Amino acid sequence: MDTPPDDLSFEDALKRLEEIVRSLESGDAKLDDAIKLYEEGTRLRQQCSARLDAAQARIEAIRLDSDGRPAGVAPFDGG
């Protein structure tokens, strides 16, 4: 892979991660290559997770007043 993981879009990083998983699951990679793929996959998973966490933190929920009208926003509660 020529593009550093930090330069990939979320979608491209996820696509590359899926390719790595398929390659590792096939069992065709030599041990050294499998280790490199696993390490790259770990970095990509961490990158994707961090981007999802950042996106979730930016989402806001609309609060409604007692009459059902918008009354402002509150941080997203993932629960």
C-alpha positions as CSV (number, residue, x, y, z in Angstrom):
1,M,0.0,0.0,0.0
2,D,1.6,3.3,-1.1
3,T,-0.7,5.8,0.7
4,P,0.1,6.3,4.4
5,P,-2.9,5.3,6.5
6,D,-3.3,8.8,7.9
7,D,-3.8,10.2,4.4
8,L,-6.7,7.8,3.5
9,S,-10.3,8.8,3.8
10,F,-12.4,6.8,6.2
11,E,-14.0,4.9,3.4
12,D,-10.6,4.1,1.8
13,A,-9.2,3.0,5.1
14,L,-12.2,0.7,5.7
15,K,-11.9,-0.7,2.2
16,R,-8.2,-1.4,2.7
17,L,-8.9,-3.0,6.1
18,E,-11.5,-5.3,4.5
19,E,-8.9,-6.3,1.9
20,I,-6.4,-7.1,4.6
21,V,-8.9,-9.2,6.5
22,R,-9.7,-11.2,3.3
23,S,-6.0,-11.7,2.7
24,L,-5.4,-12.9,6.2
25,E,-8.4,-15.2,6.2
26,S,-7.3,-16.8,3.0
27,G,-4.2,-18.1,4.7
28,D,-2.2,-17.5,1.5
29,A,0.2,-14.8,2.9
30,K,3.6,-15.9,4.1
31,L,4.2,-15.4,7.8
32,D,6.3,-12.2,7.4
33,D,3.7,-10.7,5.0
34,A,0.9,-11.8,7.3
35,I,2.5,-10.0,10.3
36,K,2.9,-6.8,8.2
37,L,-0.7,-7.0,7.1
38,Y,-1.8,-7.5,10.7
39,E,0.1,-4.5,11.8
40,E,-1.3,-2.4,9.0
41,G,-4.8,-3.6,9.8
42,T,-4.3,-2.7,13.4
43,R,-3.3,0.8,12.5
44,L,-6.2,1.2,10.1
45,R,-8.7,-0.2,12.7
46,Q,-7.4,2.4,15.2
47,Q,-7.6,5.2,12.6
48,C,-11.2,4.2,11.7
49,S,-12.2,4.0,15.3
50,A,-10.8,7.4,16.1
51,R,-12.6,8.9,13.2
52,L,-15.9,7.4,14.2
53,D,-15.4,8.6,17.8
54,A,-14.7,12.1,16.5
55,A,-17.7,12.1,14.2
56,Q,-19.9,10.9,17.1
57,A,-18.6,13.7,19.3
58,R,-19.7,16.2,16.6
59,I,-23.2,15.0,16.3
60,E,-25.8,17.0,18.3
61,A,-29.2,16.0,19.3
62,I,-32.1,18.5,19.0
63,R,-33.8,19.1,22.3
64,L,-37.5,19.8,22.3
65,D,-39.4,22.0,24.8
66,S,-42.6,20.8,26.5
67,D,-44.7,21.8,23.4
68,G,-42.5,19.8,21.1
69,R,-40.7,22.7,19.5
70,P,-36.9,22.8,19.0
71,A,-35.3,24.4,22.1
72,G,-31.6,24.0,21.3
73,V,-29.1,21.2,21.0
74,A,-27.4,18.9,23.3
75,P,-24.3,16.6,22.8
76,F,-25.1,13.3,21.3
77,D,-25.6,10.5,23.9
78,G,-24.5,7.3,22.3
79,G,-26.5,5.2,24.8
